[in-house]
Amino acid sequence: MTKPLLEVVDLKCEFHERGRTVHALNGVSLSIDPGEIVGLVGESGCGKSTLARCIVRLLTPTSGRLIFAGQDYTVWPQMRLRGLRKDMQIVFQDPLTALNPSWTARQLIMEPLHLHHVSDPESRLAKVLDEVELPASILSRRPSQLSGGQRQRVAIARAIGIRPRFVVLDEPTASIDMSLRTSLLRLLRKLQQEDGLTYLIISHDLSTVRHICDRLFVMYLGKVVEEGRMHSIFTSPTHVYTRVLLSSIPVPNPSVRRERVPIQGEPPSPTVIPSGCPFRPRCHLAELECEQPQPLYEVGPEHFAACRLARSVTLAHADAPA
Amino acid sequence: MTLPLLAVEGLTVAFEGEPRPVLQDVNLTVAPSAWTGLVGESGSGKSMTALSVLGLLPHGAQVLGGHVMIEGQDLLQLSPDRMRKVRGSVIGMIFQSPRSALNPLMTVGDQITRAVRHHGGGKNPERTALELLRRVQIPDPELCSQAYPHQLSGGMCQRVLITMMLAARPKLLIADEPTTGLDVTVQAEILDLMQSLQQETGMAILLISHDLGIIAEHCERVAVMYGGTVVEYAPVQEVFHRPKHPYTAHLMRTLVETDRPVHPSDPSPRLLPTPNSTVGCRYAGRCPHAEVACVTELIRLELVGAEHSVACRRHAELAGLALEVKAGTQARAALS
């Protein structure tokens, strides 16, 4: 078995504002193997971006452990983190706000190359431009003079120029057109195959992650409620929340009428975390036992779900003759 | 066929100093009490069409020709004052990024009350506002009406915009990407709400979206836009299952193609500039079936079936396009 590249163990992150405590992450655990493309989905406010920021240590978690290539960097000071960031990069959600508006594309892509002392930065620049399929003619332009897709490519070029091993992408396709989405995903896949890059792709849009990721984590209210191989989750979603999510995707075929799994009430507030299953107040199948903490039950090979219904699936598996 | 509620005829709009019009001969009708979809990639002129209908074109854009007919009057001929009366009461609009469409310094309740009062909302506009909030299924209307937009979620803000639109009881609602950026679960709820309000009030909805899933589920008729013009307009089943324009066929094929794992060796889509002239097909630069005449002849949207219009001079020869889409699906199904 390969050793995981990144391990996140029981991560908690709290914010205090105006006397209230926002529990953004409530014990998230996940591990990512080298060369994997892993997706993380969940509704807005579920803690996806907080997790991304904790992983690259732009935030320091309240408790829990972060381990990259065997090293625990949970509480490393800033100076020491700089060495780590050579291997771990993040691409932010909105490239227009993430890129310095007064810098040219050349300055933007060159900055990390200088910071991390890349030898022969000019030839690396040319190589990276080629990889993200940007013409050299854009180098003198500033972010406002680039199209949405070009801006996103500049942001990706900044991240991959120093040849990291692991890249976190926060909503990589939120700001670009459908037709560009496919070409961006294809680029990510190409870089993974050629350079063995490992990705964590965070999105609220299931169709983005569906065809690029090998594995998927579903988050709800600061917790992972289901994880597994992409195919396994899409063919047999187990947690009620995952089923709600999948059944909410509109089907682009007017002859198909989909059956929607109902959801109750409004998105929850992360200041008050319900006991047991976090989805319980909105679940139409909730019962008394859902008030107890639900562990991740194994519902299939490498497929886990934290739902009481998953337990019956597990039992059914155990009962079946081998 | 019933008389359309809205008819856009030959609408041409250009920016000053730009050689190519942003909208070129746009033809579109919206039937009363029905959902009509408007699809196309960004820059195809979807939002520009909506803004022309509302008389809200950005600075520098000029209408060069055409008509926007609603209830027997041409909106393009109305004075700004008369047009202001049309907006809201005849045509309502909801936008993408609802939070930015609301005033951040006013409570939601005050903003709705204002809209109610503006549209002559009876003796007690505050109470009407609360009733409207209840109608869009906001759980605690009293609490919500005291909130500022930044205190509400994106889905709630969109409900507030829908409330303000309802206050004016329009006959036509233009919804420009109303759920883009919202979570899928919230998106489904907002669309359900629009569906039930549509049935309740009998208003017509013009839904602008790039999401073919939403279009397929809700719309009865669909107009496909490309490069500033409508290239195909037909009932939803026709557009999805029997497309006649090469661009529509391409769109439907990408649907099939995006429904399989991304492969790095897939060819990039050809992105060629559309010709600068006003004649010729805008899609000719990317069309695999283009001929010289496609660039030199004037190409207009023509009725080719019972309710099916297409702007392609080779549509009859290319009748097999739909078959291609199907064959592709079957081939892929066989492969996987």
Contacts between the chains, C-beta under 8 A, distances in Angstrom:
chain1	res1	chain2	res2	distance
A	43	B	183	4.1
A	43	B	185	6.3
A	43	B	186	7.4
A	44	B	153	7.5
A	44	B	154	7.2
A	44	B	183	5.7
A	45	B	153	7.6
A	133	B	268	7.6
A	174	B	181	7.3
A	177	B	41	5.8
A	177	B	42	4.8
A	177	B	210	7.3
A	178	B	41	6.8
A	178	B	210	5.4
A	179	B	41	5.5
A	179	B	254	7.6
A	179	B	269	6.1
A	182	B	254	7.5
A	182	B	257	7.8
A	182	B	258	6.1
A	182	B	262	6.9
A	182	B	266	7.6
A	182	B	269	7.8
A	183	B	268	5.7
A	183	B	269	7.1
A	185	B	262	4.6
A	186	B	262	5.3
A	186	B	263	7.2
A	186	B	264	5.6
A	186	B	266	5.8
A	186	B	268	7.9
A	189	B	262	5.1
A	189	B	263	7.1
A	189	B	264	4.9
A	190	B	264	3.8
A	193	B	264	6.0
A	204	B	183	5.4
A	204	B	184	7.4
A	205	B	184	7.5
A	206	B	184	6.7
A	207	B	258	7.5
A	211	B	258	7.0
A	211	B	259	7.8
A	211	B	260	6.7
A	211	B	261	4.9
A	211	B	262	5.0
A	212	B	261	7.8
A	212	B	262	5.2
A	244	B	185	6.1
A	245	B	184	6.2
A	245	B	185	6.7
A	248	B	184	4.0
A	248	B	185	4.9
A	248	B	187	7.0
A	248	B	188	4.5
A	249	B	184	5.8
A	249	B	213	6.7
A	250	B	187	7.9
A	250	B	188	7.8
A	250	B	211	6.5
A	250	B	213	3.0
A	250	B	214	4.9
A	250	B	216	6.9
A	250	B	217	5.0
A	251	B	213	5.7
A	251	B	216	6.7
A	251	B	217	6.9
A	252	B	211	7.9
A	252	B	212	4.1
A	252	B	213	4.3
A	252	B	215	7.6
A	252	B	216	4.9
A	252	B	240	7.4
A	252	B	255	5.2
A	253	B	216	5.7
A	253	B	240	6.4
A	254	B	216	4.4
A	254	B	217	7.5
A	254	B	236	4.5
A	254	B	237	5.3
A	254	B	240	5.2
A	254	B	241	7.7
A	255	B	237	7.0
A	255	B	240	7.8
A	255	B	241	7.3
A	256	B	216	8.0
A	258	B	217	7.9
A	260	B	188	6.6
A	263	B	185	5.5
A	265	B	139	7.4
A	266	B	139	6.1
A	266	B	153	7.6
A	266	B	156	7.8
A	267	B	153	6.2
A	267	B	155	7.6
A	267	B	183	7.7
A	267	B	186	7.5
